Amino acid sequence: MKKFINDPKDLTRELLEGFAIAHPDVIAIKSEKIVCRANPKPANKVAIVTLGGAGHEPALSGFVGSGMLDYSVVGDVFAAPGPPKVLEALRLANRPAGILFVVLNHAGDVMSANMAMEMAAKEGIPFKMLLTHEDIAPGANAPAEDRRGLVGCIPLYKIAGAAAEAGKSLDEVYALAQRFNDNMATLAVAMKTATHPASGQAIFDLADDQMEIGMGQHGEAGTGPSKILTADQTAELMLSRLVEAVKAKAGDRLLLLINGCGATTLMEMYIVLRGCKRYLDSKGISIAAARCGEFLTVQEMAGFQMFAAKLDDETLACWNAPCNTPALTVA
């Protein structure tokens, strides 16, 4: 393992300290592992709260700021934060307007969230929980509990955050975010493993001439290894499944993200995006918005997550609304 770190047990604390030094005008750290907005939004607007392990930077805390998240609860590397810390964040976010609590479908995150929500409900904290589960590797029609939450949480924070900034009620913010949640899908591909920065152990193994579509956020098995395909072949293979999953047809508009996993270059991502446009053009489907970059990574894993969401006028307006976070800014 070649990483510039100190004592592995201090990883999360030290990365958050550095994060706060880099972005003091946008975020602040509360009680070590809660990231919040440096300038809180008014209490008459819905708060957006999420949780998740470190090691996926810039996610999830890189999206705390105006127009997106209000609080992010950080666990240790690839691990969910404990319920007491999640409850602390819900208490900090407590307000008359209520809280939208966004949870990615991973066993540890869900367990911590459920325990914290049970305690928060007893305290009368108003919230609604939304679970993201847009990974289609198990099949687009697989039960929600079998589908993992991947990079789709990031655009969902953007949609919900814009609605909250606009002053919509908790019910309205939840309904809009859930509609977006119901119309999004992600599929990942990996070509090279990452190492766990605390242990130095490889997360999974793939031969030099292999890739695997459907790989999970932490190296969980996908659809099985195959020979490495070209960028255009990979784009068509993955996007055809995403288009089917969101039921996109000629005349529809998509939001498309190519999310690098840590060791895939922008050059490669732009070439993949080009292949995606060629495929969508052949189907009469337009790209309303697209981005390439690293939003939710897995250390130095080589590969990417391809995300597609079908947009309507309201969700497109929310995507284009202003935001200011360390990892995403819309003027």
Order of alpha helices (4+ residues) and beta strands (2+ residues): alpha-beta-beta-beta-beta-alpha-beta-alpha-beta-alpha-alpha-beta-beta-beta-alpha-beta-alpha-beta-beta-alpha-beta-beta
